[in-house]
Amino acid sequence: MKKIKEGKFGVNEAICMVVIIMTTKVFYTSPALLADMVGNAAWYMTIISALTAAVGFAFIYLLLKRFENKDITEIYKIVFGKFLGSAIALILAVFLLLISFATIREFIDVLKVYVMPRSSSNYLIIIFIAVCAAFCYYGLETIARFSRAVAYFLLAGLGIVLILSVQNYNINYIFPFWGHGIGATIKHGLLRSSSYGEVIILAVIASSLQGSKNIKKAGFASIIITAVLISVSLLSFALCFPHTVGAELTSPMYEMAMEIGFGRFLQRLDPVFLFVWIISSFVAVSALMYCSLSIYAKIFNIKDLKPCILPFSIIVFCFVLMPKDLMTVIAGYIQNIRTFGFIIFFVFPFLALIFAAIRKKKGESANA
């Protein structure tokens, strides 16, 4: 079967893209949700999640290494059979699409709370999806290279917000150190390994990274970098607000940016945060939409993705409108994605690796 031309790019581009995708969630409601779940222990709870995700990604890497030059969709078909393998791959595609429209809705609702309260939600959603559709039209390589181009600016913007928030830090806010208990912290840390689950897109786009060794480097580096960025961000958030207050905030990171003030001439640095937030959100949703579309096309042997972009965009638009409010998005979508996503991201590849070993399935290069 002729493969879809998705372009080629290096490890650095892949790392930047995946890090942006996984880090973006800290800009929304997740920090407040974590403050409610584990108190002020969220900053090291996420390290437990990252370690768990690293173990899960190790199985993904071993699976890709066993089937060199194959992506996750092709591997599922080989291991589980065409019908069951396609069904499992389709579940992954739907899940990535679910993350996409949950992210869009979360972005739009938070944007309306802080920046554009009088703007029409439909208007903002259409603009957002149109930008993401344009990225998808130009392809995966464009998304990856754009991620590399803006990554350093986004890192600088995030660093400015965290460093200038020092004036509001209070070391007493991180006590009690164990939050709501070490047991709860470990439990939620293990369950929320799906916060780093988007690393699986490296398996979706495996053909673009030219070998499992590059995927290994990109995957583990992405998890490590993201864990550091999220942990530092959550620690800064914990130092700025007591967890009882932080749990009530819609976007704690935005609140941190708004609280910055050095005299009369350096105040309200939230536009810096907006730059980081908006650009990273566009990159994250575009990449997730593209990967979902790519899996769908590979399942049904579609050679050209471009005709599918408009229907996919309409589907995303319709689903984004379904939740009635932000609390529905948080409780009904985000919470379930974070809690059960590890099954899609890590358990299925692990089962595929076990089945491949039992059935003695290997890729062509492995047989050679």
ABEGO torsion letter per residue (X at the ends): XBBBBAEBBBAAAAAAAAAAAAAAAAABAAAAAAAAAAEAAAAAAAAAAAAAAAAAAAAAAAAAAABBGBBAAAAAAAAAEAAAAAAAAAAAAAAAAAAAAAAAAAAAAAAAAAABAABBAAAAAAAAAAAAAAAAAAEAAAAAAAAAAAAAAAAAAAAAAAAAAAAABBAAAAOBAAEAEAAAAAAAAAAAAAAAAAAAAAAAAAAAAGEAAAAAAAAAAAAAAAAAAAAAAAAAAAAABBAAAAAABABAAAAAAAABBBEAABBGAAAAAAAAAAAAAAAAAAAAAAAAAAAAAAAAGBABAAAAAAAAAAAAAAAAAABABAAAAAAAAAAAAAAAAAAAAAAAAAAAAAAAAAAGBBBAAAAX
